[in-house]
Amino acid sequence: MSSKSRPANALIHETSPYLLQHAYNPVAWLPWGVEALSRAKQENKPIFLSIGYAACHWCHVMEHESFEDAEVAAQLNADFIPVKVDREERPDLDEIYMSATMVFTGGHGGWPMSVFLAPDLRPLYAGTYFPKENAYGRPGFRTVLAAIAKRWRETPEALLADSDQVVEVVQRLHTAGQPTDLITNDQIQVAADALCRAFDSSNGGIPSGSNRFPPSMAMDLLLRRFFVDRDPKKLAAVELTLEKMGNGGIYDHLGGGIHRYSTDPKWFVPHFEKMLYDQALVAPIFVEGLQVTESEELKRICADRARGICDYVLRDLTGPDGGFYSSEDADSEGLEGKFYLWTVEQIRELLDESAAAVFCSHYGASEFGNWSHPGDEHVPHGPKNILNVARSVETIARLTEMDQETIRASLEESRRTLFAARESRVRPGLDDKILCGWNGLMIGALAKVGAALDEPRYITGANRAADFLLTRLRVDGRLMATFGKGQARLNAYASDYAFVVEGLLALYEAAGEFNRVRQAAELTDVALAHYWDSASGGFYMTADDHEGLLVRSMTSQDGATPSANSTMARNLLRLALLLDRSDYADRAVAILRLFGDAAANQPFQSERMLTAAMEQAGGFVEIVILAESAGPDALVREVHSRYLPTKLIAQIDSVHLKEVEDLPLFRGRTLLEGKPTAYVCRNFTCREPVSRPEDLASQLSSIGPS
């Protein structure tokens, strides 16, 4: 962002694109590390800790207004040690100081996060975006800098006394309680009912101020409970949300992919950044919606959006060696969303009259526009449009007397034409660092979608990424958190292990290569060795040899991504069954005992822990499929095509059966008349083995909740 005519600061040696964006600021930024922390103590200066990420719109605004300003930089450099952190590289710092920020602001968090720290890392004051001067009801950044510097010079004891109260709250928030009884089915039901009531009955989703985030984990839990109690309200909440999300502007109807959130309750105006983790969480829930709904139109929407998300990731977020990049920015050419917007004039220049009319009718584009940037009245080509499904194909057919298939074909061709034209535009900025955990999430998503939709290319992409992680982001058997400029950096966090293990297990279920299970177990053992609390159970966020921070955090709360503890509980349950490891099952139970009460009382932050509790209580439907060779066949496709939330698919080919035949799950398995054979079991009690897909379908259809 900054002019490269200035000398570079210390961030020039970093690998994070976000930090490199600030490498030519006049602010004397330092990365978080020994030099910055030592200087703060030696010079007795507060640290100004600025945390953000590359796709963050308001981070760019604050940089332009303040960090590129010579007077602000001089003020910062004189009175503070300025430290810049990429929240995606350092979720440990982000988690701790976001909690502090929300204490200072009365519950308002976000990025950029602006935190003032004592040299011993205690938070003195915090906020998010500050305008340069007093404005918008916010104190100006220069005002805040002057006030903190004055208090630190004149009354540091009072400033630190206030800080101690905040530290106490933060430490309490990031420390687990004591183990209790396991959460009961009744408690899970009450929690799921509360979540269901929170969904908007008009637009779907869970209201969050004026914004609307894809509630993927909540929808997953509601579908699981619907499978148990057949409560139509739970299914309706998910169906409505998927329909509105899939048709809204939050989905990129030309290039695929889901934007981070919408700024309105109707999913219409997105915050245009695209995050890898959103793609990973949203694509599988579209597949689950496809498998559950009886609506043919929603089936079509769900299949299209799941494919669109996966195609987007493989096309635009995949590096040459198979790893997945982190995000694309909201901005291009200095304007939020410019890359994605269309005028009617631009559409008509590319399409013939009939195709343009159908396209504009379907996607709500008009001469008046439906969204504008400040100053758009001075921009040529007229008002801008966000593409969203404003009128259905069925409605257009009634209005025009065209048949639906002709309309669909026209729309498909028009999308291809406009997408090709859009590719010549200046793209949003790309954050090309490769994050271990987010890659794990995307590996799992591609495996699940590829298996469910019978799209081998998604499974191939997942396998490439898994191989990349296990070779380039593993050093001496331990995972690293991030990869950029050809090097892996920073010790991984518990969530990295959790998400990669989850991805490897999903890959095994999709492709049947048992080595993925062994790899998952190896990483699980490393996580248990370095992150596990042997006293009370549960995983710390950071390893036992991590640097000392304000608190060694251990939580179970799901946020933008699932928690490490909820994900690892589910992984441990699966690995225990696959490998006959009762110690893994014991660790899963310990996690559920430690966090069960919190999950029951805080369902809006505990959806994944509640699903783990369901799996522990009800067990799995074990579907063992034996074939001559690995890979999908008719039996595997039959299993993957249907919604069965407790299924655990254990594929093995006859060549590798010898390697696992001592495991109870595979013991005594044989082919029926030399044909691929499925064994449907629960608690190691099996039904009659079958080799015909229709017989397997009959068995699976009769399975209800345990």
Number of C-alpha atoms within 10 A of each C-alpha: 15 18 14 10 7 11 12 20 18 17 23 18 12 15 19 24 20 29 24 20 18 25 27 24 26 24 25 23 29 22 21 16 10 8 10 17 21 13 15 20 15 9 12 17 21 26 27 25 26 23 26 25 24 27 24 21 21 17 20 22 17 18 19 15 15 24 24 19 16 13 14 19 19 14 15 24 16 13 21 22 27 24 22 22 24 20 20 22 23 18 18 18 20 21 16 21 27 26 20 29 28 18 20 19 13 9 11 13 20 16 19 23 22 23 23 26 23 22 20 15 17 21 30 26 22 23 23 23 21 24 19 22 15 14 11 9 7 13 15 17 21 19 14 19 17 14 11 19 19 13 13 20 12 11 10 15 12 11 17 17 11 13 19 14 12 22 22 11 13 24 18 13 17 20 15 20 15 11 17 13 13 18 20 14 14 10 16 24 18 14 21 26 17 14 20 23 13 15 23 15 15 12 19 25 28 23 16 11 9 10 17 25 22 24 22 24 22 26 29 22 27 26 26 22 22 18 19 13 12 12 14 9 16 24 22 19 25 29 25 19 26 28 19 23 30 24 24 23 28 31 30 24 23 19 21 20 27 30 24 24 24 23 19 17 22 21 26 25 24 25 22 29 24 26 21 25 20 24 27 26 22 23 26 26 24 30 27 26 25 28 18 18 17 11 12 10 12 19 20 11 20 27 20 17 25 29 22 21 26 25 18 18 23 18 12 15 23 18 15 6 12 19 29 30 23 23 28 24 22 27 22 17 13 13 13 18 21 21 19 24 19 22 21 21 15 16 21 16 10 14 16 11 12 10 19 22 16 21 27 23 18 20 21 17 26 17 14 12 17 17 14 16 13 7 7 13 11 8 10 8 14 18 22 25 23 26 26 24 22 16 16 14 21 14 13 17 16 11 9 10 9 13 13 16 12 12 20 15 12 16 20 13 15 21 16 13 15 17 15 13 13 17 11 9 13 11 17 24 17 20 20 23 25 28 25 32 29 26 27 28 27 30 32 29 30 35 29 26 27 27 24 24 17 17 15 18 15 24 24 18 22 30 23 16 23 24 14 18 27 18 12 16 24 18 13 5 12 17 28 24 26 25 23 17 12 9 11 22 16 14 20 25 26 28 28 25 29 29 27 28 30 26 29 29 30 26 28 23 25 28 23 24 20 23 12 21 22 16 16 22 21 14 20 21 15 15 25 19 13 17 22 22 14 12 6 15 22 30 29 26 25 24 19 14 9 15 9 9 14 15 16 19 21 24 22 28 24 21 12 16 19 22 24 27 30 30 24 28 29 24 25 27 24 24 21 19 21 22 18 15 15 14 12 24 20 16 21 28 23 21 25 29 21 24 28 27 19 20 26 23 14 14 22 20 21 27 31 27 32 27 25 27 27 23 19 19 15 15 19 24 24 22 22 22 28 27 26 16 15 18 16 18 13 13 22 30 16 16 22 22 17 17 21 21 18 19 20 22 24 23 25 28 19 16 11 14 19 12 12 15 14 13 14 14 21 23 12 9 19 19 18 14 8 10 14 23 23 30 24 23 19 16 12 14 10 14 12 11 20 21 21 14 19 13 15 23 15 10 16 19 12 7 11 11 15 13
